[in-house]
């Protein structure tokens, strides 16, 4: 068994991305948080006000023997719009930008290769704006942001924004979902 690895992604509201990655076989832990900003600390209020430059992200712990990094990237790109700058749906601002924070050179290479392949194949009608940046200090989000969809699935945002992402995941990646 390979040692567990981590991957960090920003693709809009972290509640959405967290709910998606929690359902994948080979993923042992998903934590919402903040990364990539100028401030030493990051709280939800600061990040939402645009005071820190941080992005809402999820840190995904996974077993590469069960799901590899490229497969995680395939899911990441399938469940958000990588062509909109600083926006996902109604969520707008730098904190919602599309970004891959790599933890080593291999992750960087794979991420850049996937973006180049999708660009060459014209997977999206608009250019991909997803940034590929080195991972920085991860600031865990407040407790009430963790496991949000699983604990609040009847909340309107969850029903109208996150549930459709999960339906898309089920259709496209059924073989990668937990039983």
MARFI-312204 format. One record per residue: chain; x, y, z of N, C-alpha, C, O in turn. Coordinates in steps of 0.001 Angstrom, whole numbers, plus 524288, in hexadecimal, padded with zeros to 5 digits. Layout:
<atoms>
chaine|n_x|n_y|n_z|ca_x|ca_y|ca_z|c_x|c_y|c_z|o_x|o_y|o_z
A|X|Y|Z|X|Y|Z|X|Y|Z|X|Y|Z;
...
</atoms>
This chain:
<atoms>
chaine|n_x|n_y|n_z|ca_x|ca_y|ca_z|c_x|c_y|c_z|o_x|o_y|o_z
A|80347|7FB5E|80000|80000|80000|80000|80375|804E2|80000|8071B|80556|80319;
A|80246|80864|7FC98|8052E|80D4C|7FC4F|803B1|810D2|800DA|7FF70|8106B|80310;
A|8073D|81436|80227|80632|81805|80643|80202|81BD3|80462|801F1|81D54|7FFD1;
A|7FE8F|81D5A|807E3|7FA86|82129|80669|7FD11|82641|804C3|8013D|827B7|806A7;
A|7FA69|828EF|8012A|7FC36|82DE8|7FF32|7F7EA|831F5|7FFF4|7F379|830A1|80139;
A|7F948|836E4|7FF2C|7F555|83B03|7FF76|7F542|83E16|7FA5E|7F933|83EA0|7F7AA;
A|7F0A6|8400F|7F92F|7EFD1|84377|7F4AC|7EC70|847F7|7F69D|7E90F|84737|7F9F3;
A|7ED59|84CA1|7F486|7EA5B|8512D|7F641|7E821|853F3|7F17C|7EAF1|85545|7EDD1;
A|7E2F5|854CE|7F1A3|7E02D|85719|7ED3C|7DCA8|85B8B|7EEFC|7DA41|85B4A|7F324;
A|7DC5E|85F98|7EBCF|7D899|863C7|7EC7A|7D550|86420|7E78E|7D763|864B6|7E342;
A|7D042|863C6|7E82F|7CCCA|863F2|7E3A5|7C774|865F6|7E528|7C381|86365|7E432;
A|7C751|86A8C|7E783|7C26B|86CBA|7E95F|7C1D6|86BBE|7EF2A|7C5B1|86B17|7F1F7;
A|7BD13|86BA3|7F0E9|7BBE4|86AC5|7F671|7BE0F|86582|7F832|7BD35|86188|7F5A2;
A|7C0D9|86582|7FC8F|7C32C|86096|7FE50|7BF26|85C8C|7FFE3|7C054|857E3|7FFE0;
A|7BA6C|85E30|8013F|7B65E|85A53|80281|7B54E|856C3|7FDDA|7B482|85210|7FE7D;
A|7B54D|85903|7F931|7B42B|85602|7F472|7B877|8520E|7F351|7B769|84D75|7F261;
A|7BD40|853DE|7F369|7C1A3|8507A|7F218|7C25E|84C4B|7F64D|7C393|847CE|7F512;
A|7C1A4|84DBC|7FB34|7C21E|84A04|7FF82|7BE54|8457A|7FEC6|7BFDB|840F0|7FF33;
A|7B963|846B1|7FDAD|7B55E|842AA|7FD1F|7B6AF|83EDA|7F8C4|7B5AE|83A2D|7F93F;
A|7B8EA|840CE|7F48C|7BA54|83D7F|7F021|7BEAD|839B5|7F1A2|7BE1C|834FC|7F0F1;
A|7C2F7|83BB6|7F3AA|7C778|83863|7F4C6|7C674|83496|7F940|7C8EE|83078|7F97C;
A|7C2E2|835DC|7FCCD|7C19A|83244|80113|7BF41|82D2E|7FF1B|7BF5E|82941|801E2;
A|7BD29|82D29|7FA74|7BA6F|8289A|7F873|7BDDD|824E7|7F545|7BC00|820E0|7F36A;
A|7C2C5|82636|7F4A2|7C632|82320|7F150|7C8F6|81EC1|7F446|7CAF9|81F91|7F890;
A|7C909|81A2C|7F1F3|7CC10|815D4|7F3FF|7D1D0|8175A|7F3E3|7D3AF|81989|7F008;
A|7D48E|81639|7F806|7DA19|8177B|7F851|7DB33|81C9B|7FB0F|7DFB1|81DC1|7FC56;
A|7D72A|81FB3|7FBFA|7D7C9|82497|7FEDB|7D66F|82382|8048E|7D218|821D4|805C6;
A|7DA2A|82479|80806|7D945|8234D|80D8C|7D78E|82812|810B1|7D526|82784|814D2;
A|7D8C9|82CC5|80EC0|7D779|83172|811C4|7D740|8362A|80E22|7DA72|836B4|80A95;
A|7D377|83989|80F13|7D306|83E73|80C39|7D221|842B8|81040|7CEA7|84250|8138C;
A|7D54A|846CE|80FF7|7D4DA|84B14|813B8|7D472|8503F|810D6|7D79C|85160|80D66;
A|7D099|85359|81236|7CFF7|8588A|80FF2|7D39C|85C5E|812A4|7D496|85BFC|81755;
A|7D59C|86012|80F99|7D917|863F6|811DB|7DA5C|8684A|80E06|7D789|8693C|80A3F;
A|7DEB0|86AE2|80F1C|7E04E|86F6A|80C10|7E61D|86EEC|80ACE|7E927|86CF7|80DF9;
A|7E79F|870B6|8062C|7ED17|87079|80496|7EE23|874C7|80095|7EA97|876B2|7FDF6;
A|7F311|87635|80035|7F4CC|87999|7FBF8|7F455|87F66|7FCE0|7F49F|88272|7F92B;
A|7F3A0|880FC|801A4|7F2E2|88690|802A3|7F7A1|8894D|804CF|7FBCE|88701|80579;
A|7F6DC|88E48|805E6|7FB0E|891A5|807D7|7FB3E|891E6|80DC7|7FF4F|89335|80FFB;
A|7F706|890B4|8105E|7F6BB|8914C|81613|7F8C8|88C6C|818D7|7F8A4|8881C|816B8;
A|7FAAE|88D36|81D9A|7FCAA|888D9|820B7|7F83F|88564|822BC|7F909|880BE|823AF;
A|7F3B1|8879C|82362|7EF1D|884CB|82544|7EABB|88571|8214A|7EAC2|88911|81E21;
A|7E708|881EC|82180|7E287|88262|81DFC|7DDB0|8805C|820C6|7DD8E|87BEF|822A7;
A|7D9C5|883A6|82101|7D4B0|88213|822FF|7D0C2|882C3|81E97|7D1D3|8857B|81AC5;
A|7CC45|88056|81F1C|7C845|880B8|81B0E|7C6D3|8866C|81A0A|7C66F|88816|8158C;
A|7C60E|88953|81E27|7C48F|88ED9|81D8E|7C8C3|891E3|81A94|7C784|894E4|8170A;
A|7CDB2|89122|81BFC|7D1F4|893DD|8194E|7D244|8924E|8138A|7D2D7|895A2|8101E;
A|7D1E1|88D4A|81288|7D255|88B57|80D2D|7CDCC|88D50|809E0|7CE96|88F04|80573;
A|7C90B|88D18|80BFD|7C476|88EF2|80917|7C4A4|894CE|8080B|7C2A1|896A1|80413;
A|7C704|897B9|80B8C|7C788|89D5C|80ABE|7CBCE|89EB8|806DA|7CC61|8A341|8055A;
A|7CED5|89AC8|80533|7D308|89BC0|80180|7D7CA|89E3B|80404|7DB00|8A09E|80159;
A|7D83F|89DAC|80929|7DC7D|8A039|80C05|7E19D|89D28|80C1F|7E5A0|89F3F|80DC2;
A|7E18A|8983E|80A66|7E62E|894F9|80B1B|7E897|892FA|8060A|7ED35|891A2|805F6;
A|7E59E|892C1|801E4|7E782|8906E|7FD06|7E741|88A84|7FCFF|7E8DA|88808|7F933;
A|7E53E|88839|80137|7E4D1|88287|8017C|7E066|8808B|7FE02|7DCD5|8836E|7FC92;
A|7E0C2|87B95|7FCB9|7DCD7|878D4|7F9A1|7DA38|874CD|7FD25|7DCCD|87260|80066;
A|7D51C|87414|7FC83|7D27F|86FB7|7FF1A|7D447|86ABD|7FC52|7D3A3|86A35|7F796;
A|7D681|86721|7FF4B|7D8A0|8624F|7FD0F|7D6DE|85D91|80033|7D4B5|85E04|80479;
A|7D7E0|8590C|7FDEE|7D780|85430|800E0|7DCBC|85163|8007F|7DF37|8513A|7FC61;
A|7DE50|84F35|804E3|7E302|84BF1|80509|7E11A|8464B|80534|7DE63|844AF|808D5;
A|7E290|84361|80140|7E0B6|83E08|8007B|7E524|83A43|801C9|7E95F|83A96|7FF86;
A|7E42B|836B6|8056A|7E7F2|8329F|806AD|7E621|82DBA|803E0|7E1A7|82C13|80477;
A|7E9A9|82B61|800C7|7E80D|826F3|7FD85|7EC48|822C4|7FD47|7F0E0|823CB|7FE43;
A|7EA9E|81E09|7FBF3|7EE14|81997|7FB38|7EEF0|818F6|7F55B|7EB4F|81778|7F293;
A|7F3A5|81A10|7F366|7F48C|819C3|7EDC5|7F410|81446|7EB81|7F3D4|813A5|7E6BE;
A|7F3E8|81049|7EEDD|7F2EF|80AFF|7ECED|7ED31|80A36|7EB8A|7EBDB|806B5|7E887;
A|7E9D2|80D7A|7EDBE|7E438|80D04|7ECB1|7E23D|81127|7E8E6|7DEDA|8100B|7E5AB;
A|7E448|815D6|7E93F|7E2DC|81A12|7E5B2|7E7B6|81D7B|7E4FB|7EA09|81F4A|7E8C8;
A|7E92E|81E51|7E01E|7EDF7|8214F|7DF57|7ECD1|82720|7DEAA|7E851|828C1|7DE2E;
A|7F0F8|82A29|7DEA7|7F081|82FDC|7DE6F|7EDBF|831A4|7D975|7EA88|83536|7D99A;
A|7EEFB|82F30|7D51F|7EC7A|830A1|7D030|7E695|82FB1|7D06C|7E38B|832D3|7CE66;
A|7E4FD|82B76|7D2D8|7DF66|82A6A|7D36E|7DCD1|82E96|7D6DA|7D867|8302C|7D5CC;
A|7DF82|8305A|7DAE6|7DD70|83499|7DE17|7DCCA|83988|7DACC|7D8E7|83C51|7DB4D;
A|7E099|83A96|7D772|7E03A|83F21|7D3F9|7DBA4|83E9E|7D033|7D8EF|84273|7CF25;
A|7DAC1|839EC|7CE2C|7D64E|83913|7CAA8|7D12E|83A79|7CD5E|7CDC6|83CF2|7CB0B;
A|7D0A9|838E3|7D244|7CBF6|83A2D|7D54B|7CBBA|8400E|7D63E|7C7A3|84277|7D577;
A|7D001|84259|7D7E4|7D041|847F9|7D8EA|7CE5F|84B18|7D431|7CB22|84E9A|7D4BD;
A|7D05D|849D8|7CF9D|7CEDF|84CD1|7CAF6|7C93F|84BB9|7C94A|7C6CE|84F05|7C6C7;
A|7C735|8473E|7CA9E|7C1DE|845E9|7C90D|7BDB0|84897|7CC57|7B941|84930|7CA95;
A|7BF0C|84A37|7D11B|7BAFE|84C2E|7D4A4|7BB39|85210|7D5A3|7B877|8540F|7D909;
A|7BE7E|854D3|7D2B0|7BE72|85A8B|7D309|7BFD7|85CB9|7CDAE|7C182|859D6|7CA37;
A|7BF29|861BD|7CD07|7C056|86444|7C80C|7C5C3|866B1|7C84E|7C677|86AC3|7CAC4;
A|7C9A2|8643C|7C5C9|7CEF7|86643|7C604|7CFFC|86AC0|7C235|7D476|86C5C|7C17E;
A|7CBE3|86CBF|7BFCD|7CC95|870F3|7BBF7|7CAC6|87640|7BDF4|7CB41|87A26|7BB2D;
A|7C8BA|87677|7C2AA|7C6F6|87B7A|7C4CA|7CADB|87D60|7C8DD|7CC43|87A83|7CC76;
A|7CC8C|88229|7C843|7D06D|88464|7CBC6|7CDC6|88691|7D0A8|7CA5D|889F1|7D056;
A|7CF69|88491|7D52D|7CD7C|88683|7DA38|7C793|88621|7DAC8|7C517|88999|7DCFF;
A|7C55C|881EF|7D8C9|7BFAD|8813C|7D929|7BE46|87B7D|7D838|7C086|878D6|7D4E6;
A|7BA7B|879B7|7DB47|7B7D5|874C8|7DA4E|7B218|875CF|7DB56|7B083|87675|7DFD5;
A|7AEF8|875F7|7D73C|7A973|87733|7D7DD|7A8CA|87C91|7DA40|7AB08|88063|7D862;
A|7A5AD|87CDA|7DE6D|7A4C2|881D9|7E118|7A910|88349|7E4EB|7A91C|887A3|7E6F7;
A|7ACAC|87FB7|7E5E9|7B0FF|880C3|7E97B|7B543|883A5|7E67A|7B7C3|88167|7E309;
A|7B617|88899|7E7C7|7B9DE|88BC5|7E4E9|7BDE7|88E16|7E899|7BCAE|88F8A|7ED04;
A|7C2A3|88E68|7E6C2|7C6EC|890A2|7E9B7|7CBBE|88D35|7E93D|7CB6A|888A5|7E7C3;
A|7D02E|88F78|7EA81|7D52B|88CAC|7EA22|7D52B|887A5|7ED5D|7D7DC|883E6|7EC03;
A|7D230|8878D|7F196|7D20F|882EE|7F500|7CF7C|87E39|7F267|7CFD0|879E0|7F46E;
A|7CCED|87F09|7EDF3|7CA54|87AC3|7EB29|7CD24|87940|7E626|7CAF0|87682|7E2DF;
A|7D1F6|87AFF|7E587|7D4B1|879E7|7E0A2|7D5FF|87420|7E00C|7D64D|8713D|7E3E1;
A|7D6BF|87288|7DB3C|7D82B|86D29|7D9FD|7DE14|86CA4|7DA5E|7E0F9|86F45|7D792;
A|7DFD6|86938|7DDDC|7E576|8689C|7DEB9|7E6B3|8631F|7E098|7E3B9|860B3|7E37F;
A|7EB28|86142|7DEDA|7ED5B|85C50|7E0AD|7F256|85DBE|7E39C|7F5ED|85FFF|7E158;
A|7F291|85C71|7E8A0|7F74C|85D4D|7EBBA|7FA37|85818|7EBF7|7F876|85471|7EE8F;
A|7FE9C|857C3|7E94C|8018A|852DD|7E913|8054E|8526F|7EDAB|80759|85654|7EF9C;
A|8062A|84D93|7EF5A|809AA|84CC4|7F3D0|80F0A|84AC3|7F234|81297|84A89|7F570;
A|80FAF|8494F|7ED42|814D2|847B7|7EB5D|81510|84868|7E56E|81127|849AC|7E2EE;
A|819B2|84791|7E33B|81A6D|8486E|7DDA1|8171D|844B9|7DA4F|8155A|84632|7D615;
A|81644|84000|7DC2A|81313|83C47|7D933|80D71|83E3E|7D8CD|80B1C|83E10|7D499;
A|80B45|84018|7DD1D|805F4|84242|7DCE6|805C3|846F9|7D93F|80203|8479A|7D64D;
A|809BA|84A40|7D96C|809E9|84ECC|7D5F2|809E3|84D07|7D041|806DE|84F0B|7CD1A;
A|80D38|8494A|7CEEE|80D9A|84760|7C995|8086F|84509|7C7C3|806A3|8462A|7C372;
A|80613|841D2|7CB02|80127|83F4A|7C98E|7FCE7|84367|7C8BE|7F9FE|84328|7C4ED;
A|7FC8A|84729|7CC4B|7F890|84B44|7CBCD|7F953|84E5F|7C6C6|7F596|84F56|7C3E9;
A|7FE23|84FEB|7C5B8|7FF31|852EC|7C0F8|7FE29|84FAF|7BC12|7FC3E|851BE|7B82C;
A|7FF6C|84A9A|7BC40|7FE60|84725|7B7CC|7F883|8469E|7B6D0|7F6C7|846D2|7B255;
A|7F578|845F1|7BAF8|7EFCC|84563|7BA63|7ED78|84A54|7B801|7EA3A|84A02|7B477;
A|7EF12|84ED6|7B9E3|7ED15|853C4|7B7BE|7EEA1|85449|7B202|7EB6C|855E1|7AECD;
A|7F379|852F9|7B0AB|7F53F|8534D|7AB38|7F221|84F8F|7A7C2|7F09D|850FA|7A36B;
A|7F12D|84AD4|7A9A3|7EE2A|84702|7A69D|7E88C|848DA|7A5C2|7E67B|84865|7A171;
A|7E616|84AEA|7A9D2|7E0B7|84CCF|7A943|7E07E|85185|7A5A5|7DCCC|8521B|7A2A0;
A|7E467|854D7|7A5EF|7E49C|85969|7A287|7E52A|857AE|79CD7|7E262|8599D|7996E;
A|7E8BE|8540D|79BD4|7E997|8521F|7967B|7E4BB|84F6B|79458|7E386|84FD3|78FB5;
A|7E1F7|84CA9|797C6|7DD3C|849DC|79621|7D86D|84D63|795EE|7D430|84BB0|7946B;
A|7D920|8524D|79777|7D4CC|85611|79789|7D015|853F4|79AA3|7CB9C|8542F|798E4;
A|7D14B|851E9|79F46|7CD3D|84FCA|7A2B3|7C95C|85405|7A444|7C4B5|852F7|7A4DE;
A|7CB46|858CC|7A4EC|7C7FA|85D35|7A668|7C813|8613C|7A202|7CC15|861E5|79F6F;
A|7C3BA|863EC|7A11F|7C3A0|867D7|79CEB|7C6D5|86CBA|79E2A|7C856|86F98|79A9D;
A|7C7DF|86DAE|7A31C|7CAF1|87232|7A4D1|7D024|8703B|7A70D|7D08B|86BA8|7A87B;
A|7D41A|87398|7A75F|7D926|871F9|7A990|7D8BE|8706D|7AF53|7D5BB|872B4|7B24D;
A|7DBC5|86C97|7B0C9|7DC1C|86AE5|7B63F|7DF61|86EE8|7B938|7E3BA|8702E|7B79B;
A|7DD4E|870E4|7BD89|7E016|874D3|7C0AA|7E208|8729D|7C5D8|7E3FD|87587|7C921;
A|7E185|86D90|7C696|7E347|86B12|7CB6E|7E91D|86C01|7CC30|7EC48|86AC7|7C8C8;
A|7EA78|86E2C|7D0AB|7EFF3|86F14|7D1FD|7F24A|86A1E|7D447|7EF8E|86709|7D6C2;
A|7F750|8695E|7D372|7FA3C|86509|7D5C3|7FE9C|86794|7D8E8|80233|869EF|7D6BE;
A|7FE39|8670B|7DE1A|801C0|869D5|7E19F|803C5|8662D|7E5DB|80130|86257|7E72E;
A|80860|86757|7E800|80A5D|86414|7EC48|806F3|864A0|7F124|80515|868DF|7F266;
A|8062E|8604A|7F3D1|8032A|86061|7F8A9|805F4|863C3|7FCAB|80ABE|863C2|7FD1B;
A|802CF|8669C|7FF88|804CA|869EF|803B8|80266|86809|808D2|80044|863BD|8091A;
A|802C7|86B3D|80CC9|80080|869C3|811D3|7FA9E|86923|81149|7F7F1|86C79|80F17;
A|7F8B1|864D5|81352|7F319|863B2|8134A|7F0D1|86587|81875|7F2CE|86439|81CA3;
A|7ECA1|8688E|81821|7E9D1|86A55|81CC8|7E493|86787|81CD3|7E155|8686D|81963;
A|7E3B6|8642D|820A0|7DEBE|86154|820EF|7DA3F|8652C|821BC|7DAAB|868E1|824C4;
A|7D605|8643B|81F02|7D155|86770|81FB2|7CEDE|86639|824FC|7CFF3|86237|82769;
A|7CB9C|869B8|826A3|7C8D4|86917|82B90|7C5AF|863FE|82B7A|7C426|86219|82755;
A|7C4C4|861D2|83023|7C223|85CCB|830A2|7BCEC|85C66|82DDD|7BBA3|8584D|82BB3;
A|7B9E4|8609B|82DE5|7B4BE|86058|82B6E|7B505|85FEF|8257E|7B109|85EF3|822FB;
A|7B9A8|860AB|8232E|7BA51|85FFD|81D88|7BBD8|85A6B|81C16|7BB79|858E9|81789;
A|7BD8A|85761|81FE5|7BF48|85212|81ECF|7BA92|84E6B|81E31|7B6C7|84EB9|82121;
A|7BAEE|84AF8|81A4D|7B6D1|84712|8196A|7B186|849BC|8188A|7AD73|847AC|81A0D;
A|7B1A6|84E3B|81625|7AD0B|851A3|815DB|7A862|84F1D|81318|7A415|84F06|8153D;
A|7A92A|84D1D|80E7C|7A4C0|84AE5|80B90|7A25F|84649|80E84|79D98|845DD|80EE4;
A|7A5A0|842E2|81095|7A39A|83E41|81345|7A04A|83FB0|81807|79CC6|83CC5|81987;
A|7A16C|84427|81A5D|79E7B|845CF|81EF6|79A29|849B5|81DC0|796F8|84AE5|82125;
A|79A00|84BBB|818EF|79635|84FCE|8178A|793D5|84F05|81223|792A7|852D8|80F78;
A|7931E|84A3D|81081|7917B|8492A|80B21|78C27|84B71|809BB|78AF0|84BFD|8051C;
A|78903|84CC0|80D89|783CD|84EF9|80C70|783EB|854F4|80C39|77FEE|85767|80B21;
A|78860|85744|80D3D|788F3|85CF2|80CE0|78885|85E66|80714|78A9A|85B95|803C9;
A|785DC|862BF|805BA|784FF|86414|80037|789EE|86436|7FCDD|789E1|8622B|7F882;
A|78E2B|86689|7FEBE|792FF|866B1|7FBA1|794BF|86127|7FA53|79650|8600D|7F5E9;
A|7947A|85DBC|7FE1D|79619|85853|7FD40|7929E|855AE|7F92B|79486|852F6|7F5B0;
A|78D8E|85681|7F9A6|789DA|853FC|7F611|78A78|855F3|7F076|78A17|852E0|7ECC8;
A|78B67|85AFC|7EFC6|78B65|85D43|7EA8D|790CC|85DB6|7E80A|7912F|85E38|7E346;
A|794F6|85D87|7EB29|79A2D|85E15|7E8F6|79D5A|85907|7E986|79FB9|8573A|7E5BF;
A|79D66|856C4|7EE2C|7A0C0|8523C|7EF17|79E42|84D31|7ED15|7A0ED|84A0C|7EA9C;
A|79949|84C5C|7EE12|796C0|84785|7EC56|7975D|84691|7E679|7986F|84221|7E4F3;
A|796BC|84A87|7E319|79799|8498F|7DD7E|79D39|847F2|7DC3A|79E17|844DB|7D8A4;
A|7A102|849FC|7DF1C|7A671|84862|7DE4B|7A71A|8429E|7DFAE|7A9E3|83FBE|7DD03;
A|7A487|840F9|7E3DA|7A4EB|83B7E|7E578|7A235|837E9|7E189|7A408|83393|7E08C;
A|79DE7|839AF|7DF4F|79B43|836A1|7DB40|79EC6|83607|7D67C|79F14|831CE|7D434;
A|7A164|83A2E|7D500|7A50F|83A07|7D09D|7A97D|83630|7D1D2|7AB0D|8331F|7CE76;
A|7AB75|83662|7D68F|7AF96|832D7|7D83B|7ADCD|82D2C|7D7C1|7B0A8|829DC|7D5C1;
A|7A91B|82C16|7D996|7A70F|826BE|7D969|7A69D|824B9|7D3DA|7A7AD|82023|7D2DB;
A|7A512|82809|7D042|7A481|82666|7CACF|7A9C3|82589|7C82D|7AA6E|821CA|7C53E;
A|7AD70|828F1|7C934|7B263|828CF|7C661|7B686|82554|7C8EB|7B9D7|82328|7C632;
A|7B65D|824C7|7CE13|7BA80|821FE|7D0D8|7B85F|81DBA|7D475|7BA95|81CD1|7D8A1;
A|7B441|81B2E|7D2FB|7B1BD|8173E|7D64F|7B597|81316|7D842|7B530|8114C|7DCB3;
A|7B946|81194|7D4F6|7BCFD|80D76|7D672|7C0E3|80F45|7DA93|7C392|80C09|7DCE9;
A|7C13D|8144F|7DB7F|7C4EF|8166A|7DF56|7C252|817C2|7E486|7C4F3|81984|7E825;
A|7BD35|816F6|7E4F1|7BA6D|81872|7E9AF|7BA69|81412|7EDB0|7BAB3|80F74|7EC60;
A|7BA11|815A6|7F293|7B9B6|811D7|7F6E2|7B4A6|80EC7|7F655|7B0AA|810D1|7F494;
A|7B4E9|809F3|7F7D9|7B035|80693|7F795|7AC5D|80801|7FBBC|7A836|8059B|7FC1B;
</atoms>
